[in-house]
Amino acid sequence: MKRIAIVDDEQDILNILEKFFLRKHRFDVDIFVNPKNALERINSGGYDLVLSDIMMPELDGIELLKAIKAKNSSIKVIMMTAYSTLDKTLEAEKLGASDYITKPFISLRDVENKILDTLGI
């Protein structure tokens, strides 16, 4: 089973995604409201994909992406943003993000499909 870390400073988003993926029994999911805690766990290994918000306090998604890729470039990262600014998206792509998702989500199935595509499932 593929292991996914979801990082977002909005607990409601984390709860919705966690419930959706747990119901599907398709992924082993860990959620993190604090990106610094997430980075510690991600760096300890075992994750196939990270789904991360871009705009977060303390450590934003771009910095999180840089840190993840510096430690393990094989981890896939999909960025989430409510602010679909082209410059942030392009910066994330240059740093190795596999894809991005705009919030609010069109549907949770779209999020799932993007994850499946990124993981090649």
N, C-alpha and C positions, 0 to 999 in steps of 0.2 A: 504494500500500500504506500502511495506517495505521501510524503510529509510536507505540510504547508504551514508557514508562519504568516499570520495576518497582523499587520501593524497599523494602528490608527488611533488618534487621540480622541475619537468619538466612540464612547462605549456602545452606543446604540448600533452603530455600523458593525462593530465587532460582534455583538450579540446576534444580529440578523444573519451575518455571514456564517458564524459558527453554527447556529441552528440549522441553516440551510444545508451546509456541508455534512453535518453529523447525521441529518436525516437521510442523506444520499448514501452514506456509508462508502464513499468513494475515496476519501482522503483522511489522513490523520491530521487534525488541525489544532494548532496552538494559537491563541490570540494574545496580543500585547497592546496595552494602552500606552505604555512607556517605551519609546524607541531605544533608549539606552539599555533597558533590560532585554529587549528583543535582540539587540546586537550581541549581547553576551551569550544568549542561548543559541543564536544562529551560528556564531563563531565556534561554539562547542560541537557543531556538526550535526549531520543527519537530516537536514532540510533539502528538499528538491526544488522548492519554489517559495519565494517571499512575495506577498501581496502587500504593498506599502502605500500609505497616503503620502503625498508630497509635502503638504503644509502641516507641520507639527511643531509644537514648542520644544525647546531644549535641543533636539536633533531633528532637522528636517529630513524628508525622504531622500533628497539628493545626497546629503551627507551620509545617510544610512546606506544608500546604494553604493557610494564610493567605498565605504568601509567594508561592506559585504564583498564586493568585487576584488578589493585588495587582498582579502584573506582567502577567498575561494571563488575564482572566476566561473566555475561551472554551475553555481546556483543561479537559477532563473529568477528574475525579478520583474514583476509587473507593478507599475506605478498607478495609483489612484489619485484623481484630483477633481475637486469641485471647480477649480479655476483652470480651464483648459487653455492656458496660455502657451502659445507656440514655443516661446523661448525655453520654458521649463521642460516641456516635452522633448524638444530637440536636445537640450542638455542631458536629460536622462538617457536618451537614445545613445548619445556619444559616450556616455559612461557605462553603457552595457545593459541598459534596461531592455527586456525582451518586448515589452508592449506597454500600453497604458489604457486605463479605463476612466471614463468621466463619471463623476457623481453629480446628481443622484443617478443610480443605476437604472438603465432602461428595464432590465429584468435580471433576476439572479441567474437565470439560465444563460444569459449572455456572458455573465461573469464566469460561470462554470465552463462554458464553451471556450472562452479565451484562455483559461487555465489549461484545459485539455489540449488545445492547439499548441500552447507554449511548451507543454510537457511531451508533446508528440504522442498522445494517447488516442 
